[in-house]
Amino acid sequence: MIEILPIPALTDNYIWAITDHKNTVIIDPGDAEPVISFLEERNLTLSGILVTHQHPDQINGIAQLVELQPAIPVWAPANEKIPHATKLLHDGDEVDLAIGGIILKVLDVPGHTKGHIAYIGELPGNQPFLLSGDTLFSAGCGRLFEGTPEQMLSVMRKFRALPDSTWVYCTHEHTLSNLAFAMTVEPANPDIQQRIMDVTVLREQNRPSLPCTIGNEKKVNPFLRWDSLQLKIAVEDWADTQLTDDISIFTAVRKWKDKF
């Protein structure tokens, strides 16, 4: 049985583990200790590391993990500074995890950082999934530290075109705070209201709000709803100006969220 399991780390990070309950690939290990504990408790073998971008909370655990398993591949974006990277990846490249036949496709997703990448794949049973790093969050998207709104909107278009059934695994538990913003933007949206109730129950039980699905994100995530009339009206009211195209709407939503 192939699973993608969360390893809580740092303040609100998730380090994801793709495992067949023997070999295990770790995604964005910002801290080695919880990964080591996870592997030891389950008697798993670390067989590889996937990296989406160069921020410390994605990479600070790599050195210690590689010290434990020096021969493992470290797949990383070619245009980011990733320590111990052994396989540098570009848009369209494929990654064979050697776990259950899973082969990931690499997507360039600049915005949060210039060289950020994401990975898409399928679990057995034709279940699509996305490892989005810090680009797409549930009900949110990453801050634009290096890229432009135009770049991030292009990325969001890529994500919105994925099958609705796609599971999204991002690296932070920001869902409730993101939903609070989404509710401010679209207070009459029943899907946001329902998602808040569902996530509140999960978090009260100390369970992750992730994965989410692309289909649900299209209903609740302001950064995937640039063509929603209700959102446009709200953002124009906040910005106190008329917004005439997708990029101006998206940019205003990002600015609003930055100040929220």
N, C-alpha and C positions, 0 to 999 in steps of 0.2 A: 504494500500500500504506500503510495506516494502522498506526502502531505507537505504543506507549507505552514510552518509553526512560528509563533511569535516568541522572541526573547526580549522581555522588557529590559531597558538599559537607560542609564543616565537619568535625566529628569522625566522625559516623555517620549523617548525614542523606542522604536521597535527595530531590533535586528532580526531579519527573517531567516528561517532555516528551511531549505528544500531538502527533504530527507526520504529515503526508502527504509528508514529505521535501521540502516547500517551505515551507508555513505551519506554525507551531509555537506551541502554547499551553503555557505553563510553569505548574507547580503548586508553590505554596509556596516561592518563591525566597528562601531565607535568606541567600544570598550571590550577588552578581551575576557575579563573575568566572568561576566554572565554567560558568555559563549562557552567557556571552558566548563563551567558548572553544568550547563545544559547538556553538553556532550558527555560528560562523565556520568551524570545521573541516568542517562539513557543508554550508555555504552555505545555511543555513536563514534564514527570515524570522520574527522574533518577531511573532506576531499577537494575543497576549492573555496575561493572567495570571489564574490562579485561586488564591484564597486560602481556606484552611479556618479559620484562627484567628489571633489577634493576637500570638503569641509571637515574639520576635526571630528565632529560627532559621527562621521561616516568612516573615518580611516584610522583613528588613534589606536585601535586594537589590532591592526594588521600585523605590526612587527612582532608582537608577543605570540600571535597565532602562528605566524610563519616560523618562528623559532621552535615551536613545538612540532610543526609539520613542514620541514624545509622544502619538500618536493612538490607541494601543492601548487596548482595554477592560481594566479591572482589576475582575474580579468578586470580590466579597467579602461576608462575613457582615454583615448590617445591624446586628447588635448587638455588633460588635467594632470596635476602633479600628484601622483599616487605612489606612495612608498611600496617597494617590493613588487611592483606590477610585472607580470611575466607575459601577459597577452594584452596588447594595446588594441582597442576596438574603435571602429568607425561605423557610421550609419550603414545599415544593411548587412553588417557582419553577422555571422551565426556562431553560437556558443553551444557546444555539445557538453552537457553536464555529466554525461555518463551515469545518469540516474533515471531509470525508467524510460529511456529513450527520449527524454526531454531535450529539445533543441531550442534555444532562445534566439530571437532576432533582436538586433540592436537598433534603437532609434536615437538619432540626435534630437535632444530636447533642450536647446539653450534658452536661458532666461534667468533662472535662479543663479546659475553660473554659466559661463560661456561654453564650457565643454561638457556640460551635463549630458548623460545618456540615460535611457530607460531600456528595459528588456520586456519583450512580449513572448509568450509561449503558450503551450497547452499541456494541461495535466492529462493523464490517462482518462478516457471517457470523453475526450474532446471538450474539456473545460478550459476556455481561454483565461489567461491571467496577465496582468501587467505589474511589473516592478517599477514603480514610478519615482522612487527616491523622494526628492523634495520639490517635484514639479506639481503633480496633482495630489492634493489631499482630499479627504472626505469633506465636502462642502467648502473647499478652499483651494488655493494654489500657493506655491512658494513665493517669497518676496523676490523682487528683481534686484539682486545684489550686483549683477554684472551685465545682464542682458537688457533687452528693450521690451516694451509692451508688444511691439510688432512680432518679435520672436516668440514671446510667450503665447500670444493669441494663435500663432501658427501651430505651436505645440498643442494647445487646447483643441484646435481643429482636428489634429491627428488623433487625439484621445477620444474626442466625441464621435469619430468615425468608426471606432472599434465596436465589436458586437456588444449589445446591451448586457449580455450575460457575463461579460469579462469581469473577473474579480480583480480588484485594485488593492495592491499592497504598497502602502506608502510608509514613510519612516518616522512619523510622529503621531501621537495621540492628541490631535488638535480639534477633534470633531465637534465637541460641544461648543467650544469658543467660536469655531467657524460657523456653526449653525446659529449661534446668537447673532452674528452679523447677517447671515442669510435671512433670518427672520426680521431683522431691521429693514432690510431691502425689500422683502416681499412678505409682509406680515399676514397676508391673506392666503398664502400658499399652503394648502393642506398637506402636501407631501413633506414640506419642511416641518410642519407641526408634528406629523407622525414620526418623522426621523428623530426629532428631539425626544419624543417620548420613548422610542425604542432604544436610543443610545443612552438615555438617562438610566434606564433599567440595566443595561449592560455594564455601565460604569459603576453603578451602585453595587453590582456583583463582582467588581474588579475584573471584568472581562473586556477584551479589546472591542472597539467599535469597528474593527477592520477584520477581514476585507469588506469593502463596499463593492457595489457593482456600477459599471458605466451607466447602465439603464437608470438606476436610482440617482446617480450623480447628475444626470441630465435634467432631473426634476428638481433638485435641491441646491446644486452648486452654482453660485452666482457667476463663476468664471467659465461655466459651460452654457450660460443662459444669456449671452450678449444680444440674442435676437428675441428675447421675451419682451413683450410690450409693457407688462407690469414693471419689470426691472428697469426698462428704459425710462419710464415715467419717474420712477423713484430716484434714479441716478441723475436725471436732468434736474429734478427738484433739489437734490443735494448739491450739485455743481452749480446751480443757478445759471444754466446755459443750455441751449439746444444742442443735442448730440446727433450728428447726421449719419454716422457710419459705425460699423462694428468696432473698429479700432478705437474710436473716440469713446465709445461706451465702455469697452473693456478697460481702457486706460483709466477712466474715471472710477470704475468699480475698484480697480487696484489701489488708486489713491485714497478712496474712501476707506477701504479695508486697512490701509497703512495707518490711518488716523483713528481707527475705531478703538 
